[in-house]
């Protein structure tokens, strides 16, 4: 047992106290997770699962058109095929993309339109409408019957 000492007293003897180590009690099965942390250990910890960026909104495999949104770059994007030169759409489709305000991004091989915070929802709706229109144009050019496209 330790005792207090005053500054003028010197410590004359040292005693060591042995403490028996007791195994830690395991948390109840309801509270324990696979990683060994219980609920009380995780309070205050947040693990956010990041969504993929760019996020694929819709894909039409037959027409070869995909609609994306990139939150990081704050833009909507439409990609034709894999972006290769042979996947280039017809001039009518390109003109329609330009009319809608989309610009060609050669680095990413996409047609992009910026998303501004004040008009984000209407931009997403307009992008979906343009995507549907472009898919319909390409399907007609390829002679593919209008059918359900694959949505992501």
Secondary structure, 3 states (H helix, E strand, C coil): CCCCCCCCCCCCCCCCCCCCCCCCCCCCCCCCCCCCCCHHHHCCCCCCCCCCCCEEEEEECCCCEEEEEECCCCEEEEEECCCCHHHCCCHHHHHHHHHCCCEEECCCCEEEEECCHHHHHHHHHHHHHHHHHHHHHHHHHHCCCCCCCEEC
